[in-house]
Amino acid sequence: MSSTTDDLTLAAEFPPATYDDWRKLVDGVLKGAPFEKLIGKTADGLKIDPIYTRAHDATPIAGRGAAMPWQIMQRIDHTDAAQANAQALQDLVNGANGLTLVFEGSNAARGFGLPPTREALTRALDGIYLEADIAIEFEISPRGRDIGQHLAELLKARKLSPGDVDVRFGFDPIGGAAVRGGSAGDWVSSAKVFADKIAQLKALGFRGPFAAMDGRVIHDAGGSEAQELAFVLAGGVAYLRALEAAGLSLEDARDAIHARLAADADQFLTMAKFRALRLLWARIEQSCGLTPKPLFIAAETAWRMLTQRDSDVNMLRATIAVFSAGLAGANAISVLPHSLALGLPDAFARRVARNTQLILLEESNLAKVSDPAAGAGGIETLTQQLCQTAWALFQEIEKAGGVFDALQSNLIQSKVAAVRAARDTDIARRKNVLTGASEFPNLREATPPVLEAAVPPAATETMAISFDALSPIRLAAPFEALRDRSDTLLKQSGARPKIWLANLGKPSDFTARATFAKSLFEAGGIEAVDSDGFSDSTALAEAFKASGAQLACLCSSDAVYAEHAAAAAKALQAAGAKHIYLAGRAGDKEAEFRAAGVGDFVVAGGNAVATLEGAYATMVTP
């Protein structure tokens, strides 16, 4: 009996699928609706088609070395240097191979950070073998400009050479000025201080890089992907000019700079953004007459996507962000712990942040592939679109006199504000869903513990030049403010504000809209009290009185509304309802329903934040 079999080709008996075949099926489902309904758009207005063909002419974009893992950076931001040191040692023992030392007053301090002193630096690095291939990255403020000298003294005391330590200093006067909304001097004077500081560190023997082109400034403030890339390019060019003017060769100036980007939960856009930066920076290098070499890009999971409510979901957001940045070739990644928006993260939150990277590296082996997005039609298209849009924005900044002048004229800030406003509208309307905050809220969720730590004093700096600040935001803040208001009422009175769901008819009539209404109102901290279906207005009114709620929302089908909504609204109004909502659109019955007492109609796509703020305004509160 033969043990051989004929080779089988997967799907060989099926005809090849084509775009035209797919389009015919889609048109059948659309039933005359325009195909454009399926085309999405990014914050930059870039089109995202529902399907793409393979990009056959694409080649991988050079990033990390072949099969090289990225650096697992762990954030060290405790305000007490001894506690920070204990955290750092714990992180390194358990898998991290890099430390991001965050100093108070830095762009990304988030209200915490080490004191920018020699003593704090020495204590924080006590017992850490810096020569053992441990990467160090500094997040410094204007008060921490001497951290490099402090590190040199520490290394000298340990009989170590600065050239043997892997350290990124992160000087970024432009990013700092953008976040603070001003500068102690004009760019000419600031550039000289910047270049002199780097020259001093080079003279001490440090290898660098020394300066950071920090795109997080734009991302934190609510900007778009192309705006983040353009800001990075403009900052990088400004730093190249400053270093060249100070006597460095362009090649040495280039090697003195690295980039930082935010990685968020939009997988494809994050991957395209990291890939686009490498292509764009290579174009800058070529324009300078340099042979391009892979740019060092450090990634940090996005601050603006963190939520205080249902903060465990932040673990999932961070996982997608790390996955995206890692596959797109990031050289180093730092994960913001899931509880950071609530306070200083505890050991568990730090462990989860660390292990997010370890699992993706050691178990999923993400670093074993180089630029796996190469050839993927959707990501290749997004990458090229981002390159084109970001380059145009970069040229606009250059025409304005460079990045510092563009900040002074508020050119950059106005563009970011426009994108942020549009994004805020989409979030308020729950078009952009924030799980646990704007959708699927849990009013009985447990809040994760955070550490107690002294709050650093507010930094004071004399601003000779002022302009609009690019202040960090979090997308969930409007909904969280409403939830905070509910928590305050709970503490004051022992009960949250309530809305009674006035369900009409059978469960099959009201379940869908009652579920929608519950999610909507509880996203603002207003507890939704459910009910059985009613057809009798008297019984409905008595049940509302017994609920203890001040608000009511009618929930049912359009057919049941036509027959019972007006009578139900009158009964609720007579029973003392402060405000009555109806879940759904009224159509030609709107005038009748309003006359009966319905105040607002809540629908998918409506401004949820405005609705919830209006609900609080109608209630009698302690």
Secondary structure in CASP SS format (residue, H / E / C, confidence):
PFRMAT SS
TARGET T0000
AUTHOR 0000-0000-0000
METHOD secondary structure of the structure
MODEL  1
M C 1.00
S C 1.00
S C 1.00
T C 1.00
T C 1.00
D C 1.00
D C 1.00
L C 1.00
T C 1.00
L C 1.00
A C 1.00
A C 1.00
E C 1.00
F C 1.00
P C 1.00
P C 1.00
A C 1.00
T C 1.00
Y H 1.00
D H 1.00
D H 1.00
W H 1.00
R H 1.00
K H 1.00
L H 1.00
V H 1.00
D H 1.00
G H 1.00
V H 1.00
L H 1.00
K C 1.00
G C 1.00
A C 1.00
P C 1.00
F H 1.00
E H 1.00
K H 1.00
L H 1.00
I C 1.00
G E 1.00
K E 1.00
T C 1.00
A C 1.00
D C 1.00
G C 1.00
L C 1.00
K E 1.00
I E 1.00
D C 1.00
P C 1.00
I C 1.00
Y C 1.00
T C 1.00
R C 1.00
A C 1.00
H C 1.00
D C 1.00
A C 1.00
T C 1.00
P C 1.00
I C 1.00
A C 1.00
G C 1.00
R C 1.00
G C 1.00
A C 1.00
A C 1.00
M C 1.00
P C 1.00
W C 1.00
Q E 1.00
I E 1.00
M E 1.00
Q E 1.00
R E 1.00
I E 1.00
D C 1.00
H C 1.00
T C 1.00
D C 1.00
A H 1.00
A H 1.00
Q H 1.00
A H 1.00
N H 1.00
A H 1.00
Q H 1.00
A H 1.00
L H 1.00
Q H 1.00
D H 1.00
L H 1.00
V H 1.00
N C 1.00
G C 1.00
A C 1.00
N C 1.00
G E 1.00
L E 1.00
T E 1.00
L E 1.00
V E 1.00
F E 1.00
E C 1.00
G C 1.00
S C 1.00
N C 1.00
A C 1.00
A C 1.00
R C 1.00
G C 1.00
F C 1.00
G C 1.00
L E 1.00
P C 1.00
P C 1.00
T C 1.00
R H 1.00
E H 1.00
A H 1.00
L H 1.00
T H 1.00
R H 1.00
A H 1.00
L C 1.00
D C 1.00
G C 1.00
I C 1.00
Y C 1.00
L C 1.00
E C 1.00
A C 1.00
D C 1.00
I C 1.00
A E 1.00
I E 1.00
E E 1.00
F E 1.00
E E 1.00
I C 1.00
S C 1.00
P H 1.00
R H 1.00
G H 1.00
R C 1.00
D C 1.00
I H 1.00
G H 1.00
Q H 1.00
H H 1.00
L H 1.00
A H 1.00
E H 1.00
L H 1.00
L H 1.00
K H 1.00
A H 1.00
R C 1.00
K C 1.00
L C 1.00
S C 1.00
P H 1.00
G H 1.00
D H 1.00
V C 1.00
D C 1.00
V E 1.00
R E 1.00
F C 1.00
G C 1.00
F E 1.00
D C 1.00
P H 1.00
I H 1.00
G H 1.00
G H 1.00
A H 1.00
A H 1.00
V H 1.00
R H 1.00
G C 1.00
G E 1.00
S E 1.00
A C 1.00
G C 1.00
D C 1.00
W H 1.00
V H 1.00
S H 1.00
S H 1.00
A H 1.00
K H 1.00
V H 1.00
F H 1.00
A H 1.00
D H 1.00
K H 1.00
I H 1.00
A H 1.00
Q H 1.00
L H 1.00
K H 1.00
A H 1.00
L H 1.00
G C 1.00
F C 1.00
R C 1.00
G C 1.00
P C 1.00
F C 1.00
A E 1.00
A E 1.00
M E 1.00
D E 1.00
G C 1.00
R H 1.00
V H 1.00
I H 1.00
H H 1.00
D H 1.00
A C 1.00
G C 1.00
G C 1.00
S C 1.00
E H 1.00
A H 1.00
Q H 1.00
E H 1.00
L H 1.00
A H 1.00
F H 1.00
V H 1.00
L H 1.00
A H 1.00
G H 1.00
G H 1.00
V H 1.00
A H 1.00
Y H 1.00
L H 1.00
R H 1.00
A H 1.00
L H 1.00
E H 1.00
A H 1.00
A C 1.00
G C 1.00
L C 1.00
S C 1.00
L H 1.00
E H 1.00
D H 1.00
A H 1.00
R H 1.00
D H 1.00
A C 1.00
I E 1.00
H E 1.00
A E 1.00
R E 1.00
L E 1.00
A E 1.00
A E 1.00
D C 1.00
A C 1.00
D C 1.00
Q H 1.00
F H 1.00
L H 1.00
T H 1.00
M H 1.00
A H 1.00
K H 1.00
F H 1.00
R H 1.00
A H 1.00
L H 1.00
R H 1.00
L H 1.00
L H 1.00
W H 1.00
A H 1.00
R H 1.00
I H 1.00
E H 1.00
Q H 1.00
S H 1.00
C C 1.00
G C 1.00
L C 1.00
T C 1.00
P C 1.00
K C 1.00
P C 1.00
L C 1.00
F C 1.00
I E 1.00
A E 1.00
A E 1.00
E E 1.00
T E 1.00
A C 1.00
W C 1.00
R C 1.00
M C 1.00
L C 1.00
T C 1.00
Q C 1.00
R C 1.00
D C 1.00
S C 1.00
D C 1.00
V H 1.00
N H 1.00
M H 1.00
L H 1.00
R H 1.00
A H 1.00
T H 1.00
I H 1.00
A H 1.00
V H 1.00
F H 1.00
S H 1.00
A H 1.00
G H 1.00
L H 1.00
A C 1.00
G C 1.00
A C 1.00
N C 1.00
A E 1.00
I E 1.00
S E 1.00
V C 1.00
L C 1.00
P C 1.00
H C 1.00
S C 1.00
L C 1.00
A C 1.00
L C 1.00
G C 1.00
L E 1.00
P E 1.00
D C 1.00
A H 1.00
F H 1.00
A H 1.00
R H 1.00
R H 1.00
V H 1.00
A H 1.00
R H 1.00
N H 1.00
T H 1.00
Q H 1.00
L H 1.00
I H 1.00
L H 1.00
L H 1.00
E H 1.00
E H 1.00
S C 1.00
N C 1.00
L H 1.00
A H 1.00
K H 1.00
V C 1.00
S C 1.00
D C 1.00
P C 1.00
A C 1.00
A C 1.00
G C 1.00
A C 1.00
G H 1.00
G H 1.00
I H 1.00
E H 1.00
T H 1.00
L H 1.00
T H 1.00
Q H 1.00
Q H 1.00
L H 1.00
C H 1.00
Q H 1.00
T H 1.00
A H 1.00
W H 1.00
A H 1.00
L H 1.00
F H 1.00
Q H 1.00
E H 1.00
I H 1.00
E H 1.00
K H 1.00
A C 1.00
G C 1.00
G C 1.00
V H 1.00
F H 1.00
D H 1.00
A H 1.00
L H 1.00
Q H 1.00
S C 1.00
N C 1.00
L H 1.00
I H 1.00
Q H 1.00
S H 1.00
K H 1.00
V H 1.00
A H 1.00
A H 1.00
V H 1.00
R H 1.00
A H 1.00
A H 1.00
R H 1.00
D H 1.00
T H 1.00
D H 1.00
I H 1.00
A H 1.00
R C 1.00
R C 1.00
K C 1.00
N C 1.00
V C 1.00
L C 1.00
T E 1.00
G C 1.00
A C 1.00
S C 1.00
E E 1.00
F C 1.00
P C 1.00
N C 1.00
L C 1.00
R C 1.00
E C 1.00
A C 1.00
T C 1.00
P C 1.00
P C 1.00
V E 1.00
L E 1.00
E C 1.00
A C 1.00
A C 1.00
V C 1.00
P C 1.00
P C 1.00
A C 1.00
A C 1.00
T C 1.00
E C 1.00
T C 1.00
M C 1.00
A C 1.00
I E 1.00
S E 1.00
F C 1.00
D C 1.00
A C 1.00
L C 1.00
S C 1.00
P C 1.00
I C 1.00
R C 1.00
L C 1.00
A C 1.00
A H 1.00
P H 1.00
F H 1.00
E H 1.00
A H 1.00
L H 1.00
R H 1.00
D H 1.00
R H 1.00
S H 1.00
D H 1.00
T H 1.00
L H 1.00
L H 1.00
K H 1.00
Q H 1.00
S H 1.00
G C 1.00
A C 1.00
R C 1.00
P C 1.00
K E 1.00
I E 1.00
W E 1.00
L E 1.00
A E 1.00
N E 1.00
L E 1.00
G C 1.00
K C 1.00
P H 1.00
S H 1.00
D H 1.00
F H 1.00
T H 1.00
A H 1.00
R H 1.00
A H 1.00
T H 1.00
F H 1.00
A H 1.00
K H 1.00
S H 1.00
L H 1.00
F H 1.00
E H 1.00
A C 1.00
G C 1.00
G C 1.00
I C 1.00
E E 1.00
A E 1.00
V E 1.00
D C 1.00
S C 1.00
D C 1.00
G C 1.00
F E 1.00
S C 1.00
D C 1.00
S H 1.00
T H 1.00
A H 1.00
L H 1.00
A H 1.00
E H 1.00
A H 1.00
F H 1.00
K H 1.00
A H 1.00
S H 1.00
G C 1.00
A C 1.00
Q C 1.00
L E 1.00
A E 1.00
C E 1.00
L E 1.00
C E 1.00
S C 1.00
S C 1.00
D H 1.00
A H 1.00
V H 1.00
Y H 1.00
A H 1.00
E H 1.00
H H 1.00
A H 1.00
A H 1.00
A H 1.00
A H 1.00
A H 1.00
K H 1.00
A H 1.00
L H 1.00
Q H 1.00
A H 1.00
A C 1.00
G C 1.00
A C 1.00
K C 1.00
H E 1.00
I E 1.00
Y E 1.00
L E 1.00
A E 1.00
G C 1.00
R C 1.00
A C 1.00
G H 1.00
D H 1.00
K H 1.00
E H 1.00
A H 1.00
E H 1.00
F H 1.00
R H 1.00
A H 1.00
A H 1.00
G C 1.00
V C 1.00
G C 1.00
D E 1.00
F E 1.00
V E 1.00
V C 1.00
A C 1.00
G C 1.00
G C 1.00
N C 1.00
A H 1.00
V H 1.00
A H 1.00
T H 1.00
L H 1.00
E H 1.00
G H 1.00
A H 1.00
Y H 1.00
A H 1.00
T H 1.00
M C 1.00
V C 1.00
T C 1.00
P C 1.00
END
